[in-house]
Amino acid sequence: MVYKFRVILDAEEDIFRDIAILEDDTLEDLHNAIVNAFGFDGLEVASFYTCDDTWNQEDEIPMFDAGDVPGENKIMSDYQLSDILNQDNTKIIYVYDFINMWTFLVELAAVEDLIVGNVYPETIFSHGEMPAEAMEKHFQADFEEEESYNEFEDDLDEDDLDMFSGDDSFEDYGFEENWN
């Protein structure tokens, strides 16, 4: 079977590529297809993220195992597309280049029969030109801006912020000033 994906760049303008790839290819193969379809050089690190139906990011699937124990974490090459994506679970997020954060919404649009003679993966449709720079991301905390970052902030006074409270003596701390 062939999986047909629509890969949409998270940008203000509509920029997307449709990619056909074999269902038993790996996430690494899909990564390479996306890199080629959007014209990246492929020298940057990338990750896929599983997500729910409303694109809420869940588990990371990185290119490389950066864990403390080699082989402990699964990576892109460990997953066939059919392990992660199917007709019930159609969405995954792709991030390329963690400095610029090129972010893509990847959705399985169709599962079709293999066409004899076609070479997979292939970019079957292209819409929009890539911008020179990735869209700026605005990360926001889950709490209201008016809320205090520190629940004890209002209980502090100036004397609490000064470690020595005007006295340069270290005697109260259990060591002498010239301790070394």
LUMTI-856543 format. One record per residue (C-alpha): residue in three letters; residue number from 0; x negated, y, z negated; chain. Coordinates in Angstrom, 1 decimal, always signed. Layout:
{residuo:ALA, num:NUM, c1:X, c2:Y, c3:Z, cadena:A}
...
***
This chain:
{residuo:MET, num:0, c1:+0.0, c2:+0.0, c3:+0.0, cadena:A}
{residuo:VAL, num:1, c1:-1.0, c2:+3.6, c3:+0.6, cadena:A}
{residuo:TYR, num:2, c1:-0.5, c2:+6.3, c3:-2.0, cadena:A}
{residuo:LYS, num:3, c1:+0.3, c2:+9.8, c3:-0.6, cadena:A}
{residuo:PHE, num:4, c1:-0.6, c2:+12.6, c3:-3.0, cadena:A}
{residuo:ARG, num:5, c1:+0.1, c2:+16.3, c3:-3.0, cadena:A}
{residuo:VAL, num:6, c1:-2.8, c2:+18.1, c3:-4.7, cadena:A}
{residuo:ILE, num:7, c1:-1.8, c2:+21.6, c3:-5.6, cadena:A}
{residuo:LEU, num:8, c1:-4.4, c2:+24.2, c3:-6.8, cadena:A}
{residuo:ASP, num:9, c1:-3.2, c2:+26.1, c3:-9.9, cadena:A}
{residuo:ALA, num:10, c1:-3.2, c2:+29.6, c3:-8.2, cadena:A}
{residuo:GLU, num:11, c1:-0.9, c2:+32.5, c3:-7.4, cadena:A}
{residuo:GLU, num:12, c1:-0.7, c2:+31.5, c3:-3.7, cadena:A}
{residuo:ASP, num:13, c1:+0.4, c2:+28.1, c3:-2.4, cadena:A}
{residuo:ILE, num:14, c1:-2.7, c2:+26.1, c3:-1.7, cadena:A}
{residuo:PHE, num:15, c1:-2.4, c2:+22.4, c3:-1.5, cadena:A}
{residuo:ARG, num:16, c1:-3.7, c2:+19.3, c3:+0.4, cadena:A}
{residuo:ASP, num:17, c1:-1.8, c2:+16.1, c3:+1.1, cadena:A}
{residuo:ILE, num:18, c1:-4.1, c2:+13.1, c3:+0.7, cadena:A}
{residuo:ALA, num:19, c1:-3.5, c2:+9.4, c3:+1.7, cadena:A}
{residuo:ILE, num:20, c1:-5.5, c2:+6.8, c3:-0.2, cadena:A}
{residuo:LEU, num:21, c1:-5.3, c2:+3.1, c3:-0.9, cadena:A}
{residuo:GLU, num:22, c1:-3.5, c2:+2.1, c3:-4.1, cadena:A}
{residuo:ASP, num:23, c1:-6.4, c2:-0.1, c3:-5.2, cadena:A}
{residuo:ASP, num:24, c1:-8.9, c2:+2.8, c3:-4.8, cadena:A}
{residuo:THR, num:25, c1:-10.2, c2:+4.2, c3:-8.0, cadena:A}
{residuo:LEU, num:26, c1:-9.7, c2:+7.6, c3:-9.7, cadena:A}
{residuo:GLU, num:27, c1:-13.3, c2:+8.3, c3:-8.6, cadena:A}
{residuo:ASP, num:28, c1:-12.3, c2:+7.7, c3:-5.0, cadena:A}
{residuo:LEU, num:29, c1:-9.4, c2:+10.2, c3:-5.5, cadena:A}
{residuo:HIS, num:30, c1:-11.9, c2:+12.7, c3:-7.1, cadena:A}
{residuo:ASN, num:31, c1:-14.1, c2:+12.4, c3:-4.0, cadena:A}
{residuo:ALA, num:32, c1:-11.2, c2:+12.8, c3:-1.7, cadena:A}
{residuo:ILE, num:33, c1:-10.0, c2:+16.0, c3:-3.5, cadena:A}
{residuo:VAL, num:34, c1:-13.6, c2:+17.4, c3:-3.5, cadena:A}
{residuo:ASN, num:35, c1:-13.8, c2:+16.9, c3:+0.3, cadena:A}
{residuo:ALA, num:36, c1:-10.3, c2:+18.1, c3:+1.0, cadena:A}
{residuo:PHE, num:37, c1:-10.8, c2:+21.4, c3:-0.8, cadena:A}
{residuo:GLY, num:38, c1:-14.4, c2:+21.9, c3:+0.4, cadena:A}
{residuo:PHE, num:39, c1:-16.3, c2:+21.7, c3:-2.9, cadena:A}
{residuo:ASP, num:40, c1:-19.9, c2:+20.5, c3:-2.8, cadena:A}
{residuo:GLY, num:41, c1:-19.2, c2:+17.8, c3:-5.4, cadena:A}
{residuo:LEU, num:42, c1:-22.1, c2:+18.8, c3:-7.7, cadena:A}
{residuo:GLU, num:43, c1:-19.9, c2:+19.7, c3:-10.7, cadena:A}
{residuo:VAL, num:44, c1:-18.4, c2:+17.6, c3:-13.4, cadena:A}
{residuo:ALA, num:45, c1:-14.7, c2:+16.8, c3:-13.2, cadena:A}
{residuo:SER, num:46, c1:-12.0, c2:+15.0, c3:-15.2, cadena:A}
{residuo:PHE, num:47, c1:-8.5, c2:+13.7, c3:-14.7, cadena:A}
{residuo:TYR, num:48, c1:-5.9, c2:+14.1, c3:-17.5, cadena:A}
{residuo:THR, num:49, c1:-2.9, c2:+12.0, c3:-17.9, cadena:A}
{residuo:CYS, num:50, c1:+0.2, c2:+14.1, c3:-18.5, cadena:A}
{residuo:ASP, num:51, c1:+4.0, c2:+13.9, c3:-19.1, cadena:A}
{residuo:ASP, num:52, c1:+6.7, c2:+14.8, c3:-16.6, cadena:A}
{residuo:THR, num:53, c1:+6.3, c2:+18.6, c3:-17.5, cadena:A}
{residuo:TRP, num:54, c1:+2.5, c2:+18.6, c3:-16.9, cadena:A}
{residuo:ASN, num:55, c1:+1.6, c2:+18.6, c3:-20.6, cadena:A}
{residuo:GLN, num:56, c1:-2.0, c2:+17.4, c3:-20.7, cadena:A}
{residuo:GLU, num:57, c1:-2.6, c2:+14.1, c3:-22.6, cadena:A}
{residuo:ASP, num:58, c1:-5.7, c2:+11.8, c3:-22.3, cadena:A}
{residuo:GLU, num:59, c1:-8.9, c2:+12.7, c3:-20.5, cadena:A}
{residuo:ILE, num:60, c1:-10.5, c2:+10.4, c3:-17.9, cadena:A}
{residuo:PRO, num:61, c1:-14.0, c2:+11.8, c3:-17.3, cadena:A}
{residuo:MET, num:62, c1:-16.5, c2:+11.1, c3:-14.5, cadena:A}
{residuo:PHE, num:63, c1:-19.2, c2:+10.0, c3:-17.0, cadena:A}
{residuo:ASP, num:64, c1:-19.2, c2:+8.2, c3:-20.3, cadena:A}
{residuo:ALA, num:65, c1:-20.5, c2:+10.9, c3:-22.7, cadena:A}
{residuo:GLY, num:66, c1:-19.7, c2:+8.9, c3:-25.9, cadena:A}
{residuo:ASP, num:67, c1:-22.1, c2:+7.9, c3:-28.6, cadena:A}
{residuo:VAL, num:68, c1:-21.9, c2:+4.2, c3:-27.6, cadena:A}
{residuo:PRO, num:69, c1:-22.6, c2:+3.6, c3:-23.8, cadena:A}
{residuo:GLY, num:70, c1:-19.7, c2:+1.8, c3:-22.1, cadena:A}
{residuo:GLU, num:71, c1:-17.3, c2:+2.6, c3:-25.0, cadena:A}
{residuo:ASN, num:72, c1:-15.2, c2:+5.1, c3:-23.0, cadena:A}
{residuo:LYS, num:73, c1:-13.5, c2:+4.3, c3:-19.7, cadena:A}
{residuo:ILE, num:74, c1:-14.3, c2:+6.5, c3:-16.8, cadena:A}
{residuo:MET, num:75, c1:-12.8, c2:+7.4, c3:-13.4, cadena:A}
{residuo:SER, num:76, c1:-14.4, c2:+4.4, c3:-11.7, cadena:A}
{residuo:ASP, num:77, c1:-12.8, c2:+2.0, c3:-14.2, cadena:A}
{residuo:TYR, num:78, c1:-9.3, c2:+2.8, c3:-13.2, cadena:A}
{residuo:GLN, num:79, c1:-7.6, c2:+1.8, c3:-10.0, cadena:A}
{residuo:LEU, num:80, c1:-4.9, c2:+4.4, c3:-8.9, cadena:A}
{residuo:SER, num:81, c1:-2.2, c2:+1.7, c3:-9.5, cadena:A}
{residuo:ASP, num:82, c1:-3.4, c2:+1.4, c3:-13.1, cadena:A}
{residuo:ILE, num:83, c1:-2.4, c2:+5.0, c3:-13.9, cadena:A}
{residuo:LEU, num:84, c1:+0.1, c2:+6.1, c3:-11.3, cadena:A}
{residuo:ASN, num:85, c1:+3.2, c2:+4.5, c3:-9.9, cadena:A}
{residuo:GLN, num:86, c1:+6.7, c2:+5.4, c3:-8.8, cadena:A}
{residuo:ASP, num:87, c1:+7.7, c2:+6.0, c3:-12.5, cadena:A}
{residuo:ASN, num:88, c1:+4.5, c2:+7.9, c3:-13.5, cadena:A}
{residuo:THR, num:89, c1:+3.7, c2:+10.2, c3:-10.7, cadena:A}
{residuo:LYS, num:90, c1:+1.7, c2:+13.1, c3:-12.2, cadena:A}
{residuo:ILE, num:91, c1:-1.9, c2:+13.6, c3:-13.2, cadena:A}
{residuo:ILE, num:92, c1:-4.0, c2:+16.8, c3:-13.7, cadena:A}
{residuo:TYR, num:93, c1:-7.5, c2:+17.2, c3:-12.2, cadena:A}
{residuo:VAL, num:94, c1:-10.1, c2:+19.7, c3:-13.4, cadena:A}
{residuo:TYR, num:95, c1:-13.2, c2:+20.4, c3:-11.3, cadena:A}
{residuo:ASP, num:96, c1:-16.1, c2:+22.4, c3:-12.6, cadena:A}
{residuo:PHE, num:97, c1:-15.7, c2:+23.1, c3:-16.3, cadena:A}
{residuo:ILE, num:98, c1:-17.3, c2:+26.6, c3:-15.9, cadena:A}
{residuo:ASN, num:99, c1:-14.8, c2:+27.8, c3:-13.4, cadena:A}
{residuo:MET, num:100, c1:-12.0, c2:+25.5, c3:-14.3, cadena:A}
{residuo:TRP, num:101, c1:-10.6, c2:+24.7, c3:-10.9, cadena:A}
{residuo:THR, num:102, c1:-7.3, c2:+23.1, c3:-12.0, cadena:A}
{residuo:PHE, num:103, c1:-5.1, c2:+20.9, c3:-9.8, cadena:A}
{residuo:LEU, num:104, c1:-1.7, c2:+19.4, c3:-10.2, cadena:A}
{residuo:VAL, num:105, c1:-1.8, c2:+16.0, c3:-8.5, cadena:A}
{residuo:GLU, num:106, c1:+1.5, c2:+14.3, c3:-7.8, cadena:A}
{residuo:LEU, num:107, c1:+2.2, c2:+10.9, c3:-6.1, cadena:A}
{residuo:ALA, num:108, c1:+4.7, c2:+11.9, c3:-3.4, cadena:A}
{residuo:ALA, num:109, c1:+5.1, c2:+8.6, c3:-1.6, cadena:A}
{residuo:VAL, num:110, c1:+4.1, c2:+4.9, c3:-1.5, cadena:A}
{residuo:GLU, num:111, c1:+4.0, c2:+3.6, c3:+2.0, cadena:A}
{residuo:ASP, num:112, c1:+2.7, c2:+0.7, c3:+4.1, cadena:A}
{residuo:LEU, num:113, c1:-0.9, c2:+0.7, c3:+5.3, cadena:A}
{residuo:ILE, num:114, c1:-1.3, c2:+2.0, c3:+8.9, cadena:A}
{residuo:VAL, num:115, c1:-3.7, c2:-0.3, c3:+10.7, cadena:A}
{residuo:GLY, num:116, c1:-6.5, c2:+1.7, c3:+12.2, cadena:A}
{residuo:ASN, num:117, c1:-6.3, c2:+4.7, c3:+9.7, cadena:A}
{residuo:VAL, num:118, c1:-9.4, c2:+5.3, c3:+7.6, cadena:A}
{residuo:TYR, num:119, c1:-8.6, c2:+6.0, c3:+3.9, cadena:A}
{residuo:PRO, num:120, c1:-8.8, c2:+8.2, c3:+2.1, cadena:A}
{residuo:GLU, num:121, c1:-7.8, c2:+10.9, c3:+4.5, cadena:A}
{residuo:THR, num:122, c1:-6.5, c2:+14.5, c3:+4.2, cadena:A}
{residuo:ILE, num:123, c1:-3.2, c2:+14.4, c3:+6.1, cadena:A}
{residuo:PHE, num:124, c1:-2.1, c2:+18.0, c3:+5.6, cadena:A}
{residuo:SER, num:125, c1:-3.7, c2:+21.2, c3:+4.5, cadena:A}
{residuo:HIS, num:126, c1:-2.0, c2:+24.4, c3:+3.5, cadena:A}
{residuo:GLY, num:127, c1:-3.6, c2:+27.7, c3:+2.3, cadena:A}
{residuo:GLU, num:128, c1:-7.2, c2:+28.9, c3:+2.0, cadena:A}
{residuo:MET, num:129, c1:-9.3, c2:+28.4, c3:-1.1, cadena:A}
{residuo:PRO, num:130, c1:-10.0, c2:+31.6, c3:-3.0, cadena:A}
{residuo:ALA, num:131, c1:-13.6, c2:+32.7, c3:-3.7, cadena:A}
{residuo:GLU, num:132, c1:-13.0, c2:+32.2, c3:-7.4, cadena:A}
{residuo:ALA, num:133, c1:-10.8, c2:+30.0, c3:-9.6, cadena:A}
{residuo:MET, num:134, c1:-7.8, c2:+31.7, c3:-11.2, cadena:A}
{residuo:GLU, num:135, c1:-8.6, c2:+33.1, c3:-14.6, cadena:A}
{residuo:LYS, num:136, c1:-7.2, c2:+31.0, c3:-17.4, cadena:A}
{residuo:HIS, num:137, c1:-5.5, c2:+32.6, c3:-20.4, cadena:A}
{residuo:PHE, num:138, c1:-5.6, c2:+30.2, c3:-23.3, cadena:A}
{residuo:GLN, num:139, c1:-3.2, c2:+30.9, c3:-26.1, cadena:A}
{residuo:ALA, num:140, c1:-2.9, c2:+29.6, c3:-29.6, cadena:A}
{residuo:ASP, num:141, c1:+0.3, c2:+27.8, c3:-30.7, cadena:A}
{residuo:PHE, num:142, c1:+1.1, c2:+30.4, c3:-33.3, cadena:A}
{residuo:GLU, num:143, c1:+2.3, c2:+34.0, c3:-33.2, cadena:A}
{residuo:GLU, num:144, c1:-0.4, c2:+36.6, c3:-32.8, cadena:A}
{residuo:GLU, num:145, c1:+1.0, c2:+38.6, c3:-35.8, cadena:A}
{residuo:GLU, num:146, c1:+0.3, c2:+35.6, c3:-38.1, cadena:A}
{residuo:SER, num:147, c1:-2.8, c2:+35.6, c3:-40.1, cadena:A}
{residuo:TYR, num:148, c1:-5.7, c2:+33.3, c3:-38.9, cadena:A}
{residuo:ASN, num:149, c1:-6.5, c2:+32.7, c3:-42.6, cadena:A}
{residuo:GLU, num:150, c1:-3.7, c2:+32.1, c3:-45.0, cadena:A}
{residuo:PHE, num:151, c1:-5.8, c2:+33.5, c3:-47.8, cadena:A}
{residuo:GLU, num:152, c1:-6.8, c2:+36.7, c3:-45.9, cadena:A}
{residuo:ASP, num:153, c1:-4.3, c2:+38.9, c3:-47.7, cadena:A}
{residuo:ASP, num:154, c1:-5.6, c2:+37.7, c3:-51.1, cadena:A}
{residuo:LEU, num:155, c1:-9.1, c2:+38.9, c3:-50.5, cadena:A}
{residuo:ASP, num:156, c1:-10.5, c2:+42.3, c3:-51.7, cadena:A}
{residuo:GLU, num:157, c1:-13.8, c2:+43.9, c3:-50.9, cadena:A}
{residuo:ASP, num:158, c1:-15.6, c2:+42.5, c3:-53.9, cadena:A}
{residuo:ASP, num:159, c1:-14.8, c2:+39.0, c3:-52.7, cadena:A}
{residuo:LEU, num:160, c1:-16.5, c2:+39.7, c3:-49.3, cadena:A}
{residuo:ASP, num:161, c1:-19.8, c2:+40.8, c3:-50.9, cadena:A}
{residuo:MET, num:162, c1:-21.7, c2:+37.7, c3:-52.1, cadena:A}
{residuo:PHE, num:163, c1:-23.7, c2:+39.7, c3:-54.7, cadena:A}
{residuo:SER, num:164, c1:-21.0, c2:+42.1, c3:-55.7, cadena:A}
{residuo:GLY, num:165, c1:-23.6, c2:+44.9, c3:-55.8, cadena:A}
{residuo:ASP, num:166, c1:-26.1, c2:+42.9, c3:-57.8, cadena:A}
{residuo:ASP, num:167, c1:-29.0, c2:+41.4, c3:-55.8, cadena:A}
{residuo:SER, num:168, c1:-29.7, c2:+38.8, c3:-58.5, cadena:A}
{residuo:PHE, num:169, c1:-29.8, c2:+35.2, c3:-57.5, cadena:A}
{residuo:GLU, num:170, c1:-29.7, c2:+33.9, c3:-61.1, cadena:A}
{residuo:ASP, num:171, c1:-26.0, c2:+33.0, c3:-60.9, cadena:A}
{residuo:TYR, num:172, c1:-26.6, c2:+30.7, c3:-58.0, cadena:A}
{residuo:GLY, num:173, c1:-29.1, c2:+28.4, c3:-59.7, cadena:A}
{residuo:PHE, num:174, c1:-32.3, c2:+29.4, c3:-57.8, cadena:A}
{residuo:GLU, num:175, c1:-34.7, c2:+32.3, c3:-58.0, cadena:A}
{residuo:GLU, num:176, c1:-35.1, c2:+35.0, c3:-55.4, cadena:A}
{residuo:ASN, num:177, c1:-38.5, c2:+33.8, c3:-54.2, cadena:A}
{residuo:TRP, num:178, c1:-37.6, c2:+30.1, c3:-54.1, cadena:A}
{residuo:ASN, num:179, c1:-39.9, c2:+29.0, c3:-51.3, cadena:A}
***
